[in-house]
Amino acid sequence: MPITPYGGTLIDLMVPPDKAAELKTYAAQLTSIQISERATCDLEMLATGGFSPLDRFMSRAQYQSVLDTMRLPDGHLFPIPVTLPIDESVTVQTGQDIALRSSHNDLLAIMTVEEIYDWDVDEIAQKAFGTTDLGHPIVAEMQRWGKRNVSGRLQVLQLPPHYDFRDLRLTPAQTRARLEAFGRQNVVAFQTRNPMHRVHEELTKRSIEAVDGILLLHPVVGMTKPGDVEYFVRVRTYKALIQSAYEPGRALLSLLPLAMRMGGPREALWHMIIRRNYGATHLIVGRDHAGPGNDSQGKPIYGPYEAQELAEKHSAEIGVKVLPFTMLAYLPDEDRYEEMSKVAPGTRTASISGTQVREEYLNKGRLLPAWFTRPEVAEVLAQAYPPRYRQGVIVWFTGLSGSGKSTTAEILTTMLQEYGRGVTVLDGDVVRTHLSKGLGFSKEDRDTNIRRIGFVAAEIAKHGGMVICAAISPYRATRQDVANMVGADQFCEVYMDTPIEVCESRDKKGLYAKARRGEIKGFTGIDDPYEPPLNPSIVLDTVNCTAEENAQRIIQYLLDKGYIINA
């Protein structure tokens, strides 16, 4: 029988159906707050007991204790803060009942507000995630969260509606019941946000054999790292594997509606607690488990084994044993996988890196070899990934007013059409006339304008379109947030590195002169900062190179990346 939930009891915040009907009428009269996609995922995990023993969005005491000690005030380990931020524009007070609604306006829950408190983005970034670098996706995202958190008793009226893979969306209680029916003592959970290849299959099979257990294949289908393979595609690959690669009664596929933080070592502990609540006795902890990769300077945010070390340290307390992700190599002469530590020197091995999977196979329309990925999985991936020259990409120009963004973008647009690619152009000035009409030039309005451009661009790129955006976009955090909307592979940041005196000399409207006289306030480069990119895709010199030469540099970059091809 699987182990008990963490803390002893599986939290259940769901209101009985008859009472929920009454409360829905009451909720219609309440102040409503539309919560984010992340908060919606968190609410579902809270409601069903996935975050047990946590039963609410964190209070001030819980939040601070988790940041400082990785523990709730009652002593239970809980390494990741789970909060509900609200905007300054939202008027709430303690003692008030408020209705929580999804972004689609679905009524989800009633909260009785017990606390409203301020929080600091740098504190949570440094304490919980170990970095304030904007290359960490959660650090960039937090810049746009409301600056107050709200907490209180929750009455959940319904879970967020899901219309896909309904038979696989099992709550912790449902997952436990399915696992118990298999009749084995040990349950090995496998955390994944990526498609599974043969090496993962071999690893999971060896793991369950080693402990005479069952595999809980538990992929995250809430929020993962920006740019990850979308879960619709991943789940189709998991279904194909469960049906063809595992013995009946030895594996269960259940979807996890978690919003990952990509928090590395702390997140590894969080995953252990969550999997215990779903009935697991063991968790496979990977190299750089739940890590986001590199920071904005190209350096790894977390060490490769930090997560495994922290997980091992707290394994006994959590009650979930750690199974380290063992590196395996394929031996082509023997058609089998073997642990790297057991491979004799000189033995011929074969491997394909994650970069090669994307660049050499998926982006070129080539099927992955059968020794690396089962054919049924390779076929699903091939259908989801057209060749790179049919994929979307955002070319994002950033720089001071007068740096040459619009001129270079116009020339680039014409050049790209010669290569057969349709292009959507989102120019900052034009967008303000239509999409952002009514916005001013405060920092908040500028951020809103850039995020609107980014949202539209990301939607176009996700569906295979090429987008050119030309906007000053002065703040790094906002640009990083836009990059996260589509993923780093599909975001080309072009920095127009033009000295301010050159920009002023090109200013036909006299805006810089007015700003220096104080007639215009908050002008970028004069009395409001411009934050240059730290690691842009391309840096363009607009003083010694013509706009046409610079456009040709971008063309070459896109050719090298495969987004356009020579006829």
N, C-alpha and C positions, 0 to 999 in steps of 0.2 A: 504494500500500500504506500502511495507517495507520502512524503513528509507533510506535516501541518503547515499552514500558512505562516509567514513571518509575523511574529507577534502573537501567534496562537489562534487568531480569528481572522477570517476573510471578511473584510469590510463590504457591506452592501448598502448603498445609499439609494437604491431604487424604491420609489413609492409604489405600493400595491396599485394595480390597475384601477380599481374602483375609486380609491382616494385620488389617484392621478387625474381622473376625469373632473373631479370637483376642483382640484387645485388649478387646472388649466383655465377654468372660468375665472378664478381669483387672479391668476397670473396675468390675464388679459388687461387687468386694471393697473398693473404695476409699472414702474419705470423699467424699461428694458435696456440691456447692454448687449450689443453684438460682440461676441468674443472671437478671438483670432482662431485660425486653423490649429495652431499649437495648443491654445487653451482648450479647444474642443477635444483634441486628443487626450489631454490631461484629464479633462472632466470624465471622459469615458473610462479611463484607467482608474480614477478615483471611485467612480460609481460602482464598478464591478469588483473592486478589491485588488486590482493589479498593483496598486501602490500601498497595500496594507503594510503597516498599521496606520498610514496617513489617511485621514478621512475628510480632508478639506484642502483648498488652496491655503498655503501656509500663513499662519499668523506671524506677527513680528518676532515673537520669541522663537518660534520654530525656524523661521527663515534665518535669523542671526545665528542660532545654534548650529544649524546645518552648515552655514558658511564657515563658522569658526572651528567646529569639532567633527563635522560629518555625522552628527547625531541629532535626533530629535531631543527635546528637553527631557523626555522620559528615559533616555539612554539608548534607545534603539538606533542602530546604524541607519542613516539615510543620507547619502552623499550629495544628492542633486536637489537644488531648490525648485519647488513647484509652486509658482505664484500666479496670481491673476492681476496683471497691470491694467490700470485704467487711465484714460486721457484726462487732462485738466478740464476739458469741456464737459465731462460727465459729473453731474451733481448727485452725490449720494451722501448719506449720513448714517452713523451707527444706529442700530435698532430698526433700520428700514429693511423691508423685503424688496428684493429686486429680481427681475426675470432675466435669466441668461439665455441668450439665443445664439444660434450659429450664424455664420456669414450669410447663409441662405434664409435667415429669419425663422428657422425651426426653433420652437420653444423646447428647451432642454431641461432647465432646472430653475428652482427658486433658491436664492441665497438670502439668509438673514444676516445682514451686515453686522459684524461684531468688531471689526477693526479696519481702519484705513491708515496706511503708514507709507512714508517716503522710503525710497531705496536708491542706492548709488550704483551706477553702471560699472564704474571702475572697480569698486569693491567686489561685486559679484564676479566680474570677469577675472580678477586676479586670484581671489580665494577659491572659487569653484572650478575655474577652468585654467588657472595657472598662467594666464596671459591677457594683456589688454590689446594685443595685436589684432587689427581688423581683418587679417587673413583668416582668423578663426570665424567660421560662419555664424555661430551663436553670438559672438562678441559684436559682429557687424549688425546682426539683426536686433540686438538689444538696444541699439542707439535710437530706434524708432518706437520702442515700447513706451507706454504711459509711465510717468514718474511716480505714480502712487500704486501701491498694491492694496487689494481689498480681500478680506477673509471673513468667513463665517460659516454657520451650519448650512449644509446643502440638502435639498430634497430634489432628487433627480426624477423627472417625470417621464423622460424617454431618453434612450441612447441616441447619439447622432445617427440619422438614417443612412444605411449602406445598401446599395442595390446591386453590388457585385460580390461574387464569391460568398454568398450568404451561408452556404453549408460549411465554410471554413472559418467563419468568424465566431469562434468559440470564446465564451467568457472564461475566467479562471475556474469557476465552479464546473462549467461544462467540460473544460479540458481535463480537469482532475477526474471527472466521472469516466471519460473516454479512456484515460490512462489506466485507471483502476481495472477497467474491464479487460485489459490485456493480461493482467495477472502476474506482473513482474515487479520486483521490489525497486529496481533502479530505473531512473528516467534521465537520459542524457539530452539536455537542451542544446540546440545549435542556433546561435544568434547569427543572422545573416541579413544584409541589405543589398547583396549582389547575387547575380545568377550563380548557380552551383555547377562547378565543373567536376571532372572525374576525380581530381585530387580531394575535393570536399566530400564526394561520395565515399571514397576510400577511407578518409579520415573518420567520418561518422560511423561507418560500418565497423571499423576496428575499435572505435570507442565503445559502442554498445556491446560488442563481443567481449571486450576486456572486463566489463562489469556485469555481463549477463543482463543487459537492460533493453529498454525501448528508446528509440530516437523520438524526441519532440522537435520536429523541424518547425522553427518558430520565427519566421521572417517578419521584419518590421514593415508595416504597410501604412504607418502614419506619416511622419516626416523624417527624411534621412538627409544625407549630405547633398547640397545643391549639385545638380548634374548627374546624380545617380540614375541608373536604369529605373524607369518608372515601375511601380509595383505590379501593374497589370501584366507587364511582360514577364517580370520575375515569377509571379505566382503561376503563370502558365508553365514555366520551366519546372517549378517545384512539383506541380501536379503530374507532369510527364515523368519525373524521376520517381515519385512515390509509387506510381502505378507500374513502373517497369524495372526499377533497380533494387527495391527492397523487398525482403520476405514479408508475406502477409503477417500481421500481428507484431511487427517489429518497428513500425514507424507511424507517427501521427503528424499530419500537417495541420497547423493551426495558425491563423494570422494574428499578429500583435499590433494593435492600433496605437503604437507608441510614437511620440514625437521625440526623436533622438536629439541630444545636445551635442553630440560628437565630443563628449567630455573625457575621453581617454580613460585614465586610471579610475577616477571617480565613477565614471559611467559603467565601467566593468563591475564595480560593486553593486551599482543600481540594477544592472542586468541580472545579477545573481539573486538579489532580493525579489525582483519581479518574477524570475523563473521559479523561485521557490513557491511563490504565490500561485503559480500555474501548475505546481506539482512536481517540479524537477528536483532530482537529487544531485545532479552533476551539471556543469556548464563547461562547454568548450570555449576557452578564452584565447583569442587569437593574438598574433603579433600585432602590436599597435592597435589593440582592440578599441573600437569606436573612436579612433583618432581621425582628425580632419585632414591629416597630411602636413603640408608645409605652411609656414606663415607668409606674410607679405614680402619677406626678404628671401624666401626660398629655403628656410631652415625648418627641420621637423619641429612641430610644436611639442610632441611627447616622444620620449625614448621608446624604442621598440618593445622593451620588456617591462616598462613601468606598470602597465595594466595587470600583467600576469603576477608581478611581485606583490602589488597591493591586494589583488584578489586572493592570493595564497595567504597573505597575512591575516585576512579577516574571514577566510573560508569556514573555519570551525564555528565562529560566532554566528555567521549567517546560516550555517547548516547546509551549505551547497558545496560540494567538492569541485575543485578546479581540475579540468583536463586540458593541459596546454596544447595549443595547436601545433602538432608535430609536422615538420617540413618533410614532404615526400617528393621523391623523384621518380620519373617514369624511365624504366629500363626497356628500350625498344627491342633489344635482342631477346628479351624474355617476355615481352608483352605484359608487364606488371609494374605496380608501384612498390617502392620500398622506402623506408625511412632513410633520410640522408646520412644519418650517423652509422648506418649499417651497409652503406654502399662502398665497396672496395675501391681503393684508388685505381684510376685508369678505366673504370667501368664506364661504358658509353651511356649517357643519360640524355633526356630530351625535356625541354621546358618551354613554356610560353608565358611571358610576363603580362601583367594587366595592360600595360601600354601597347604591347604587341597585339593583344586581343583586339583592342580598339583600332590601332593604326594599321596593322598589317592584314587584318581579317575583316572585322565588321565594317570599317570605313571604306574598304575596297571591295565590299560585296563578296568576299570569299568565305566559304563555309569553314568553320573550325574543324580540325582533324578529329577523327573518332576517338583516338587515344587520349585526347585532351578533353573533349566534351561529347557526350552521347549525341547521336545524330538527331534525336527528337528535340533535344535542347538547342542544338546548333540551328535547327530549322526555325524554331521560335525566335531566336535572336536575329537570324538573317532577315526574317520578315519584318522585325521591328526596326532594323537598322539599314536604311538605304545607304548607298555609297556616299562618302563625304561630300562629293560635289552636288548631291541632292539634299544635303542637310542644311539646317538654318544656322546663321551666324550673325552676331551683332558686331558691327564696327563702330566703336564709341569714341568720338573725338572729344577731347577735353583740353581746355586751355583758356587763357585770358581773352577778354573781348578784344578783337583785332588781331588775334594770333593766326588767323587764316583757316579756321575750321570749316566755315561754310564754303569758301572758295575751293579748298582741297576736296571736300565732300562732293561738290558738284562735278568736278573733273573725274573723281573716282567713280561716280555713278555712271557716267558715260562709258568709261573704260570697262566697267563690269558688264555692261550690256553687250559689249563686243564678245565677251566670253559666254554669252547665252544665259546669264543670270538676271532674273527680274529683281529689282531693288526697290525697297520702300525707304524713303528718306524722311526722318523726323528731325527737322531743324528747330532749335530752341525758340527762335523768334516766331516761327510759323505755328508751333505747338501752342505758344502762349496766346495766340489769336483764337485758337479753336478749342483744343483739349483743356487748356488751363486758363481760359478767359476768366477774369475776376480775381485771380491770385495776385498778390503784391510781391514785394521783393525782400520781405523779412526772411530770416534763415529758415523758419518753418515753412513759409510759402515756397521758397526756392527748393527745399527738400521735397515738398509735395509735387512740385512741377517735375523734378528729375525722376521721382519714383513713378509718376504717371507715364512719362516717356519710356522708362524702363519696363514697366508692366506691359505696355502695348508692344514694345520691341520684343520682349521675351515671348509673348504669345505668338507673334509672327514667326520668330526663330524656331520655337518648339514645333511648329507645323511646316518647317522646311524652307522658310523665307529668309532672304538676306536683307538686313536692316542697317542703314547708316544713320547714326544719331550724331548731331552736332549741337552741343550745348556746353556752356562754361562748366557746369557741374563742379563747383569749387571744392566740395567737401569729400574727403576720402571715404568716410563711413558710408555716405550715400552712394557713391560709385560702387563700393564693394557690395552694398546691399543689392544694387541693380545686377551686378555680376552674378550674385547668388540666385537671382531669379531664374537664370538660364543655365548656370554652371560654367566653370572656368574654361572648359574646352570650346565653348561656343561664344566666348566674349573676348573680343580683340580691343584692348584699350590703347588708343593712339594719343600720345601726349604731344601737343603742339608747343614745343619748348621755345617760346619767343619772349625776349626781354621786354619788360613793361614799357621801356622808353620807345622801343620799336612799335609796340601796339599803340602807344599814344600818337606816334607820328602818322599812323595809318587811320586815325580816328576822324572820319569826315563829319560825324555828327557832333563832335566836340564834347562827348560825354565825360572823357577823362578830365578835361579842363573844368567842366562844371563840378565834377566830384572834388577836384582839388580846391575849388573855391567854396566848397561846402554847400553848393546848390543841390547836389544829389547825395543822399546819405546811404551808407551800406554798399558802396560800389566796390566790386571785387578788384583787389589789387591796390586799392587806395585806403579805404577805411574798413574793409572787410577782407579777411584772408583768402588767398587761393592756396590750397594744399596740393602740391604736385604729386603725381603717382609715385609710389616707391618702387614698383616693379612692373612698369607698363609693357605691353606687348611690343610696341614700337615707339621710339622717340624721333620726332621730326624736327629738323632745323629749318625754320622758315626764313632765315636771314640769308644763308649762303646757298639755299636750294630753292628752286621754283616750285610752285604748287603742282605743276605737272610731274616734276621729278619725284616729289613726295608721294603723289598718288601712285606713281609707278612702283615705289617701294612697298606700298600696301598691297598692290597687285601681286608682287613677287612673294610677299608673306602669305597671301591667300593661296597662291599656286603651291608653295612649299607645304602648306597645311592640307592641301587637297580640296579646298572649298571651291576652287575653280580649276578647270583643266584646259590645256591647249587643244584646240580642235584638231 
